Amino acid sequence: MPNRLALEKSPYLLQHANNPVDWYPWGEEAFARARAEDKPIFLSIGYSTCHWCHVMERESFENEDTAAQMNALYVCIKVDREERPDIDRIYMAYVQATTGGGGWPMSVWLTPELKPFVGGTYFPPDNRYGRAGFPLVLERVAEAWGKDREKIIESSDEVMERLRESDTEGTGDGHAHDGPMEAAFQQYRRAFDTRRGGFGSAPKFPRPSSLHFLLRYWKRTKDEDALDMVATTLIAMEKGGMHDQLGGGFHRYSVDEFWFVPHFEKMLYDQAQLAAAYLECYQITGNDAMESAARRILDYVMRDMTAPEGAFWSAEDADSIVDPADPHHKSEGYFYIWSWAEVEKLVGPDAASWFGYRYGMERTGNVRNDPHGEFEGRNILFQARSLADTAEHFDRDPREIAASIALTETLLFDARGTKPRPHLDDKILTAWNGLMITAFAKAARILNEPKYADAARLAADFILSTLSSHDGTLLRRYREGEAAIGGMLDDYAFFVQALLDLYETTFEFRFLERAIAIANKQSQLLEDAENGGFYASAHPDAISLMRHKDDYDGAEPSGNSIALLNLLRLHRVTGQPAYENSARKLIAAFEARLRTSPYGMPQMLCSWEFDMAAPREIVVAGHAEPWTTEPLWKAFDPNRVLLHATPDLVALRPEADQAPLAAMTGPAVYICENFACKAPARGPGDLAALLE
């Protein structure tokens, strides 16, 4: 019989609906039972495309004996971290503070009052990997709860109090300065892998916010090392196995330092941020590989990650079915890897040899370090050699080689399309859609590609109609007709950013108008008006545990980092002082953290770069003809605000500031710097001269 999770919408929770564990979703029903029976809670947090979450489910949660032990000793709760990131972050902070590490699946034992007292991540079914087996851990935690409850609660309170104290705000002066930026740049320079790109050793994560910061640092300082670090990293990733060489898009991270063997899940937030990074680097370098990588990401998302409603799904799994006759037999990356014999059968020996040389294939498989045997005899595709090198090696006409390899790529892509696809997490998250809308909006202008503007517009309209109220209130998740879960800071901040970017792409005033309403609602619900910054959540269950302000720019940027840039942009657009006041308080709140750990807050530093730059507005007046807009996107200009002088926009400004904008006539382009406008450009030649 299915458990209570069968009534949920989360794909992750539904994956566990048939476990023999008596799972509860996070909520009062479970909490009340724990209090009534005076039982501790076992909390398991993960997400639907998490490889080790699947492993722990197969080994422990599907095991009848282990499930019986869990049911007897605990009230068991499952949480999808993507639906409730606020709950996940609180307990992750506890696990990291008490164990020195973290990750998913996350396993935390709580008191009936939801206070954590033991935490960890994956536990094997028996003693292995230097870890105690899960049944033994279950038994020992229950024994400790029975014998030392007072000590356990006291220790938990101490840890949580330390975490609350560490979350208090600093007392900066509210103005950005270059000290933390210089410190962060030096840290990136020391950590940079000059041979392979990226920062540090294995495993390597893309962390696009670092790349965005370095490009803005280059813009201000013209330090070529900053640009080189970004370009080298993006090219190495584009060539590596972490990049889906046939279908486009990027896997989550590389388990080695070469960007070769990936963890094969594909996350929407990675696609969005990497597409933006490639686009920005393309603006600077003009490198065709940057444009190609960006297009391949965006086309992949349009093809495989877009719902019929126009919004974007969340993720594709790392694991995929090996044999359609046995849907329970799954292996990581199986959908993406190839044996030499498979390729040769599809295209013949000559074409297989050429393709294999180009993409680093070997007859016996090209993965040397394969502890779980999942890649035995198979190949992960990566750009081992160029087309020119391949033609030279086989002494063939380069055009023949290029045509053959292009055909082989098509045939292999079509062939893998007949295999079972990895599991799709088809929930729609407001925050991640915001990141993806930003990428499509920028690509539409930078690449002069209208279909990308259409994709951004459709997704934004879905969020606005389905997950947003006209007063600016947001919901977080949509799936199978249900919009639910109150929006959190990343939902508000990322979606406001998306609407501002979509306004600059389309000049449709409605997107700017809704961005303002949602930003105002964000301030009403989440702002710490006294100390500055924004809380992660307004959900009462999270607030009762800890009122947390996110600041770490990791796989996703922190909500506060994006919120700061939104506030600064909105102040430039509207002239309203409330936005600048909030921005100054936010800067002051996080300045102390930036001084001590700038490396961990690169997206916040991007916002500081915007604040430090000379105010720069570009205003298009009259009809937005192609000559007035297209040249504005050719160069990398991250610190400007782009406006369309319309009566609606004029009305947003304080009355004393309306006249200059209202007086702008067109068609023309006005470039205003440091609150002074140059003579308008009234033709393509004038604009080219102004931009030069």
GUSEVEX-406786 format. One line per field, with one value per residue (C-alpha): x negated, y negated, z negated; residue in one letter; residue number from 1. Coordinates in steps of 0.1 Angstrom, whole numbers, plus 5000, padded with zeros to 4 digits. Example, Ala and Ser with C-alpha at 12.3 -4.5 7.8 and 13.67 -1.06 7.14 Angstrom:
<rs>
x c(4877;4863)
y c(5045;5011)
z c(4922;4929)
resn c(a;s)
resi c(1;2)
</rs>
This chain:
<rs>
x c(5000;4987;4979;4990;4966;4988;5010;4982;4972;4934;4918;4892;4919;4938;4907;4910;4947;4944;4917;4926;4915;4945;4934;4951;4947;4935;4964;4984;4998;4964;4953;4985;4979;4943;4955;4983;4961;4931;4910;4880;4884;4862;4861;4848;4842;4833;4845;4858;4826;4802;4781;4772;4808;4818;4791;4802;4838;4829;4806;4826;4860;4872;4858;4887;4866;4850;4884;4899;4871;4877;4914;4910;4885;4893;4919;4904;4907;4896;4888;4881;4854;4864;4899;4887;4852;4858;4862;4833;4809;4816;4810;4780;4764;4768;4753;4724;4717;4718;4702;4680;4698;4731;4750;4780;4796;4795;4805;4814;4829;4852;4869;4908;4903;4882;4848;4820;4798;4780;4772;4755;4760;4759;4757;4749;4771;4742;4708;4688;4670;4658;4694;4717;4745;4780;4797;4770;4773;4810;4806;4779;4797;4829;4808;4793;4827;4840;4810;4796;4825;4818;4782;4793;4817;4792;4765;4790;4800;4764;4756;4788;4780;4745;4760;4784;4756;4735;4765;4765;4758;4727;4725;4710;4714;4738;4715;4697;4659;4632;4615;4636;4634;4596;4594;4618;4599;4566;4583;4596;4562;4546;4572;4573;4562;4541;4540;4576;4596;4618;4609;4593;4591;4616;4646;4651;4683;4692;4703;4712;4715;4677;4674;4699;4678;4645;4659;4672;4638;4621;4645;4635;4598;4589;4569;4565;4560;4596;4609;4584;4597;4632;4625;4602;4628;4657;4637;4625;4660;4674;4649;4653;4676;4696;4710;4735;4717;4747;4777;4764;4766;4744;4744;4742;4704;4672;4660;4624;4603;4605;4642;4643;4665;4696;4723;4749;4779;4790;4804;4823;4804;4771;4784;4796;4765;4740;4759;4756;4719;4712;4732;4713;4679;4690;4698;4662;4643;4664;4653;4676;4674;4690;4719;4723;4723;4749;4771;4768;4779;4809;4820;4817;4839;4865;4864;4863;4870;4900;4935;4965;4975;4943;4925;4894;4892;4866;4842;4833;4819;4783;4796;4813;4828;4803;4828;4864;4876;4862;4871;4856;4821;4807;4771;4757;4752;4763;4784;4753;4725;4715;4696;4674;4695;4727;4712;4697;4730;4748;4723;4698;4661;4646;4671;4668;4630;4632;4659;4641;4608;4626;4645;4619;4635;4616;4626;4624;4640;4623;4631;4601;4613;4647;4652;4688;4683;4710;4689;4672;4665;4683;4672;4680;4678;4655;4637;4604;4593;4604;4620;4588;4566;4589;4587;4549;4546;4566;4552;4587;4603;4614;4648;4654;4644;4667;4696;4692;4688;4719;4739;4727;4736;4771;4775;4763;4785;4815;4805;4802;4837;4851;4837;4856;4848;4836;4864;4877;4885;4914;4923;4921;4902;4906;4870;4854;4877;4866;4829;4839;4860;4830;4808;4833;4840;4803;4797;4826;4807;4771;4776;4804;4826;4864;4873;4854;4874;4906;4894;4887;4920;4941;4924;4928;4965;4971;4955;4974;5007;5004;4979;4983;5011;5015;5005;4970;4975;4957;4961;4931;4942;4965;4972;5001;5025;5016;4998;4987;4961;4956;4928;4894;4867;4851;4885;4890;4855;4848;4882;4879;4845;4861;4888;4863;4842;4873;4883;4849;4852;4888;4895;4929;4938;4960;4929;4914;4947;4950;4913;4920;4951;4933;4902;4925;4942;4908;4899;4932;4929;4892;4872;4854;4862;4842;4810;4810;4812;4839;4849;4850;4886;4918;4931;4940;4925;4892;4893;4899;4866;4843;4848;4821;4806;4789;4756;4737;4735;4731;4748;4774;4768;4782;4814;4798;4771;4797;4821;4793;4788;4826;4829;4801;4816;4850;4837;4820;4852;4877;4857;4876;4854;4870;4851;4818;4824;4831;4800;4778;4791;4785;4749;4743;4758;4734;4703;4686;4692;4678;4647;4641;4653;4655;4648;4681;4702;4692;4727;4729;4697;4714;4740;4712;4696;4729;4730;4694;4698;4706;4744;4751;4785;4792;4827;4844;4869;4896;4902;4876;4862;4835;4808;4817;4815;4793;4759;4766;4761;4729;4705;4704;4720;4733;4736;4759;4797;4817;4850;4877;4889;4927;4954;4958;4921;4922;4950;4929;4904;4908;4925;4894;4875;4900;4892;4858;4872;4905;4885;4867;4880;4872;4864;4832;4809;4797;4766;4765;4736;4731;4766;4757;4769;4749;4764;4788;4780;4806;4792;4769;4738;4744;4751;4719;4699;4715;4709;4673)
y c(5000;4965;4942;4906;4893;4907;4876;4852;4834;4834;4859;4866;4874;4895;4916;4927;4933;4970;4974;4996;4966;4949;4915;4882;4850;4821;4807;4805;4840;4855;4830;4837;4875;4870;4849;4873;4904;4886;4899;4883;4875;4889;4863;4872;4844;4848;4842;4863;4863;4870;4902;4910;4904;4932;4954;4949;4955;4989;5000;4988;4973;5002;5028;5042;5048;5014;4998;5017;5004;4968;4970;4985;4959;4927;4905;4904;4873;4866;4832;4821;4796;4779;4772;4761;4748;4727;4759;4776;4747;4745;4782;4782;4755;4777;4808;4787;4772;4806;4829;4805;4816;4818;4830;4850;4872;4853;4873;4854;4866;4840;4837;4835;4797;4800;4792;4812;4833;4857;4851;4867;4875;4909;4939;4973;5003;5019;5008;4997;4967;4959;4952;4970;4989;4972;4998;4994;4956;4959;4981;4959;4926;4941;4954;4919;4903;4926;4922;4887;4866;4835;4834;4839;4810;4788;4795;4789;4756;4745;4753;4736;4705;4703;4705;4677;4656;4662;4650;4615;4585;4565;4527;4514;4479;4490;4482;4506;4504;4524;4541;4573;4574;4573;4600;4622;4618;4628;4659;4669;4663;4686;4713;4712;4744;4728;4760;4772;4743;4741;4735;4760;4798;4825;4825;4794;4774;4747;4721;4695;4666;4667;4663;4634;4616;4621;4607;4576;4573;4574;4547;4523;4531;4544;4571;4597;4625;4622;4626;4654;4674;4672;4679;4709;4724;4720;4735;4764;4771;4768;4794;4818;4847;4825;4809;4831;4832;4846;4829;4797;4785;4793;4819;4810;4812;4831;4858;4853;4822;4826;4818;4854;4877;4858;4864;4868;4850;4818;4790;4760;4735;4747;4743;4708;4695;4711;4698;4663;4668;4680;4651;4625;4640;4641;4603;4597;4622;4629;4665;4687;4716;4693;4686;4722;4734;4708;4717;4754;4749;4728;4751;4781;4763;4754;4790;4811;4789;4768;4776;4773;4742;4725;4726;4747;4780;4785;4813;4845;4874;4888;4924;4940;4974;4999;5024;5013;5048;5042;5006;5011;5017;4982;4969;4934;4918;4948;4926;4906;4931;4953;4985;4985;5014;4993;4965;4987;5006;4973;4956;4981;4986;4955;4930;4946;4942;4906;4898;4918;4899;4866;4875;4894;4929;4961;4996;5008;4977;4944;4942;4954;4947;4963;4976;4987;5003;4982;4971;5004;5008;4976;4940;4905;4882;4852;4830;4848;4833;4807;4814;4801;4825;4854;4847;4844;4877;4897;4878;4869;4838;4816;4811;4849;4853;4825;4838;4873;4864;4841;4869;4893;4868;4867;4904;4910;4883;4899;4934;4924;4908;4943;4953;4946;4910;4902;4894;4858;4837;4819;4794;4758;4736;4698;4691;4714;4702;4666;4676;4692;4663;4640;4662;4664;4626;4617;4643;4628;4595;4606;4633;4614;4645;4637;4673;4668;4637;4657;4685;4659;4642;4674;4686;4652;4650;4685;4675;4642;4659;4690;4684;4647;4624;4588;4575;4591;4622;4653;4690;4713;4745;4757;4793;4811;4782;4772;4740;4741;4732;4695;4679;4675;4649;4666;4668;4631;4620;4642;4635;4597;4599;4619;4593;4564;4583;4591;4554;4544;4570;4563;4528;4541;4519;4545;4565;4536;4528;4563;4564;4533;4549;4581;4563;4543;4574;4590;4560;4562;4600;4606;4574;4568;4531;4524;4543;4546;4576;4601;4632;4665;4673;4660;4695;4698;4733;4721;4688;4708;4726;4698;4665;4670;4646;4664;4650;4679;4678;4715;4736;4709;4673;4662;4643;4614;4610;4608;4587;4561;4557;4555;4527;4507;4512;4502;4471;4461;4469;4452;4427;4437;4433;4463;4487;4471;4469;4507;4513;4493;4512;4545;4536;4526;4558;4580;4560;4577;4611;4599;4587;4621;4644;4626;4658;4672;4643;4636;4627;4601;4587;4584;4562;4542;4537;4522;4499;4487;4480;4445;4443;4450;4451;4456;4443;4452;4425;4429;4461;4487;4493;4520;4494;4480;4513;4539;4520;4516;4554;4559;4550;4563;4534;4550;4518;4498;4496;4496;4477;4468;4433;4437;4419;4449;4448;4411;4415;4438;4411;4386;4355;4334;4359;4364;4335;4347;4381;4366;4342;4370;4373;4399;4420;4414;4429;4409;4420;4405;4409;4394;4378;4359;4368;4364;4351;4378;4402;4398;4422;4453;4433;4410;4441;4459;4428;4424;4460;4458)
z c(5000;5008;4979;4974;5000;5027;5021;5028;5061;5056;5080;5052;5026;5051;5058;5021;5021;5022;4997;4967;4945;4930;4945;4937;4957;4937;4918;4886;4889;4885;4858;4838;4839;4827;4798;4789;4789;4776;4804;4822;4859;4887;4914;4949;4974;5010;5046;5074;5096;5067;5074;5038;5028;5051;5037;5001;5011;5028;5000;4969;4975;4997;4972;4951;4920;4921;4927;4898;4875;4887;4882;4847;4834;4852;4870;4905;4927;4963;4977;5012;5008;5041;5028;4993;4996;4964;4943;4961;4955;4918;4912;4936;4916;4885;4903;4916;4882;4864;4890;4911;4943;4960;4991;5001;4991;4958;4927;4896;4863;4846;4813;4815;4813;4846;4830;4847;4825;4849;4886;4915;4952;4969;4947;4962;4953;4934;4921;4951;4966;4931;4921;4896;4913;4912;4890;4864;4865;4861;4830;4814;4819;4804;4774;4769;4771;4744;4720;4725;4737;4716;4727;4763;4762;4744;4771;4799;4784;4781;4818;4830;4809;4824;4859;4851;4838;4869;4889;4874;4895;4898;4895;4928;4941;4969;4998;5020;5022;5039;5009;5010;5048;5048;5020;5040;5072;5055;5041;5075;5090;5064;5069;5107;5126;5153;5174;5172;5162;5131;5096;5072;5079;5082;5081;5102;5102;5128;5102;5128;5103;5100;5138;5138;5111;5129;5161;5142;5124;5158;5171;5143;5140;5175;5157;5185;5159;5149;5185;5191;5161;5174;5211;5203;5179;5203;5233;5212;5200;5236;5248;5218;5210;5187;5218;5236;5269;5288;5273;5257;5221;5192;5165;5128;5122;5131;5106;5119;5126;5164;5169;5183;5161;5151;5125;5152;5138;5157;5136;5150;5129;5143;5179;5172;5155;5178;5209;5194;5187;5223;5237;5217;5226;5263;5261;5250;5270;5301;5298;5319;5293;5267;5290;5299;5263;5254;5283;5276;5240;5249;5277;5254;5228;5255;5268;5237;5206;5217;5206;5230;5210;5219;5185;5178;5160;5132;5140;5157;5136;5136;5137;5167;5175;5190;5203;5211;5200;5165;5155;5121;5136;5138;5142;5140;5174;5194;5217;5228;5231;5260;5268;5299;5313;5310;5330;5356;5361;5367;5391;5403;5394;5412;5399;5364;5365;5375;5349;5322;5328;5326;5294;5276;5278;5273;5283;5247;5232;5222;5184;5164;5128;5126;5090;5095;5130;5146;5176;5183;5220;5229;5237;5225;5254;5252;5278;5277;5311;5335;5369;5385;5364;5373;5410;5408;5388;5413;5444;5455;5470;5440;5456;5459;5422;5411;5430;5418;5382;5384;5399;5372;5345;5359;5362;5327;5313;5330;5318;5282;5285;5289;5254;5222;5212;5177;5152;5157;5127;5143;5115;5124;5099;5100;5089;5115;5142;5133;5140;5173;5185;5178;5200;5229;5227;5229;5257;5278;5280;5279;5306;5324;5321;5318;5308;5276;5268;5275;5251;5223;5228;5227;5195;5179;5188;5173;5140;5140;5147;5126;5098;5092;5079;5092;5058;5063;5042;5056;5052;5056;5074;5101;5111;5126;5123;5087;5078;5042;5015;5007;5026;5009;5014;5044;5061;5056;5064;5094;5110;5105;5122;5150;5156;5156;5181;5202;5201;5215;5243;5253;5240;5229;5200;5184;5174;5156;5139;5126;5115;5093;5078;5070;5056;5033;5021;5014;4992;4974;4967;4963;4956;4923;4924;4893;4899;4937;4961;4967;4949;4969;4960;4945;4937;4900;4896;4909;4889;4857;4862;4874;4893;4918;4944;4973;4984;5001;5039;5047;5073;5073;5064;5030;5030;5012;5039;5067;5046;5041;5079;5084;5059;5075;5110;5098;5082;5115;5135;5112;5092;5061;5030;5012;5034;5028;4990;4990;5011;4987;4957;4975;4983;4947;4935;4955;4956;4927;4943;4976;4958;4942;4970;5004;5023;5011;5024;5060;5071;5042;5056;5090;5074;5057;5091;5104;5074;5078;5115;5128;5132;5169;5185;5222;5232;5265;5274;5300;5319;5310;5345;5350;5354;5319;5301;5318;5314;5277;5271;5291;5262;5227;5207;5174;5154;5176;5174;5207;5209;5234;5229;5228;5208;5185;5176;5170;5146;5124;5116;5088;5102;5100;5121;5149;5172;5187;5196;5210;5232;5250;5286;5312;5329;5310;5284;5254;5235;5200;5176;5142;5145;5177;5212;5243;5275;5288;5316;5344;5368;5370;5376;5346;5324;5335;5327;5293;5284;5295)
resn c(m;p;n;r;l;a;l;e;k;s;p;y;l;l;q;h;a;n;n;p;v;d;w;y;p;w;g;e;e;a;f;a;r;a;r;a;e;d;k;p;i;f;l;s;i;g;y;s;t;c;h;w;c;h;v;m;e;r;e;s;f;e;n;e;d;t;a;a;q;m;n;a;l;y;v;c;i;k;v;d;r;e;e;r;p;d;i;d;r;i;y;m;a;y;v;q;a;t;t;g;g;g;g;w;p;m;s;v;w;l;t;p;e;l;k;p;f;v;g;g;t;y;f;p;p;d;n;r;y;g;r;a;g;f;p;l;v;l;e;r;v;a;e;a;w;g;k;d;r;e;k;i;i;e;s;s;d;e;v;m;e;r;l;r;e;s;d;t;e;g;t;g;d;g;h;a;h;d;g;p;m;e;a;a;f;q;q;y;r;r;a;f;d;t;r;r;g;g;f;g;s;a;p;k;f;p;r;p;s;s;l;h;f;l;l;r;y;w;k;r;t;k;d;e;d;a;l;d;m;v;a;t;t;l;i;a;m;e;k;g;g;m;h;d;q;l;g;g;g;f;h;r;y;s;v;d;e;f;w;f;v;p;h;f;e;k;m;l;y;d;q;a;q;l;a;a;a;y;l;e;c;y;q;i;t;g;n;d;a;m;e;s;a;a;r;r;i;l;d;y;v;m;r;d;m;t;a;p;e;g;a;f;w;s;a;e;d;a;d;s;i;v;d;p;a;d;p;h;h;k;s;e;g;y;f;y;i;w;s;w;a;e;v;e;k;l;v;g;p;d;a;a;s;w;f;g;y;r;y;g;m;e;r;t;g;n;v;r;n;d;p;h;g;e;f;e;g;r;n;i;l;f;q;a;r;s;l;a;d;t;a;e;h;f;d;r;d;p;r;e;i;a;a;s;i;a;l;t;e;t;l;l;f;d;a;r;g;t;k;p;r;p;h;l;d;d;k;i;l;t;a;w;n;g;l;m;i;t;a;f;a;k;a;a;r;i;l;n;e;p;k;y;a;d;a;a;r;l;a;a;d;f;i;l;s;t;l;s;s;h;d;g;t;l;l;r;r;y;r;e;g;e;a;a;i;g;g;m;l;d;d;y;a;f;f;v;q;a;l;l;d;l;y;e;t;t;f;e;f;r;f;l;e;r;a;i;a;i;a;n;k;q;s;q;l;l;e;d;a;e;n;g;g;f;y;a;s;a;h;p;d;a;i;s;l;m;r;h;k;d;d;y;d;g;a;e;p;s;g;n;s;i;a;l;l;n;l;l;r;l;h;r;v;t;g;q;p;a;y;e;n;s;a;r;k;l;i;a;a;f;e;a;r;l;r;t;s;p;y;g;m;p;q;m;l;c;s;w;e;f;d;m;a;a;p;r;e;i;v;v;a;g;h;a;e;p;w;t;t;e;p;l;w;k;a;f;d;p;n;r;v;l;l;h;a;t;p;d;l;v;a;l;r;p;e;a;d;q;a;p;l;a;a;m;t;g;p;a;v;y;i;c;e;n;f;a;c;k;a;p;a;r;g;p;g;d;l;a;a;l;l;e)
resi c(1;2;3;4;5;6;7;8;9;10;11;12;13;14;15;16;17;18;19;20;21;22;23;24;25;26;27;28;29;30;31;32;33;34;35;36;37;38;39;40;41;42;43;44;45;46;47;48;49;50;51;52;53;54;55;56;57;58;59;60;61;62;63;64;65;66;67;68;69;70;71;72;73;74;75;76;77;78;79;80;81;82;83;84;85;86;87;88;89;90;91;92;93;94;95;96;97;98;99;100;101;102;103;104;105;106;107;108;109;110;111;112;113;114;115;116;117;118;119;120;121;122;123;124;125;126;127;128;129;130;131;132;133;134;135;136;137;138;139;140;141;142;143;144;145;146;147;148;149;150;151;152;153;154;155;156;157;158;159;160;161;162;163;164;165;166;167;168;169;170;171;172;173;174;175;176;177;178;179;180;181;182;183;184;185;186;187;188;189;190;191;192;193;194;195;196;197;198;199;200;201;202;203;204;205;206;207;208;209;210;211;212;213;214;215;216;217;218;219;220;221;222;223;224;225;226;227;228;229;230;231;232;233;234;235;236;237;238;239;240;241;242;243;244;245;246;247;248;249;250;251;252;253;254;255;256;257;258;259;260;261;262;263;264;265;266;267;268;269;270;271;272;273;274;275;276;277;278;279;280;281;282;283;284;285;286;287;288;289;290;291;292;293;294;295;296;297;298;299;300;301;302;303;304;305;306;307;308;309;310;311;312;313;314;315;316;317;318;319;320;321;322;323;324;325;326;327;328;329;330;331;332;333;334;335;336;337;338;339;340;341;342;343;344;345;346;347;348;349;350;351;352;353;354;355;356;357;358;359;360;361;362;363;364;365;366;367;368;369;370;371;372;373;374;375;376;377;378;379;380;381;382;383;384;385;386;387;388;389;390;391;392;393;394;395;396;397;398;399;400;401;402;403;404;405;406;407;408;409;410;411;412;413;414;415;416;417;418;419;420;421;422;423;424;425;426;427;428;429;430;431;432;433;434;435;436;437;438;439;440;441;442;443;444;445;446;447;448;449;450;451;452;453;454;455;456;457;458;459;460;461;462;463;464;465;466;467;468;469;470;471;472;473;474;475;476;477;478;479;480;481;482;483;484;485;486;487;488;489;490;491;492;493;494;495;496;497;498;499;500;501;502;503;504;505;506;507;508;509;510;511;512;513;514;515;516;517;518;519;520;521;522;523;524;525;526;527;528;529;530;531;532;533;534;535;536;537;538;539;540;541;542;543;544;545;546;547;548;549;550;551;552;553;554;555;556;557;558;559;560;561;562;563;564;565;566;567;568;569;570;571;572;573;574;575;576;577;578;579;580;581;582;583;584;585;586;587;588;589;590;591;592;593;594;595;596;597;598;599;600;601;602;603;604;605;606;607;608;609;610;611;612;613;614;615;616;617;618;619;620;621;622;623;624;625;626;627;628;629;630;631;632;633;634;635;636;637;638;639;640;641;642;643;644;645;646;647;648;649;650;651;652;653;654;655;656;657;658;659;660;661;662;663;664;665;666;667;668;669;670;671;672;673;674;675;676;677;678;679;680;681;682;683;684;685;686;687;688;689;690;691;692)
</rs>
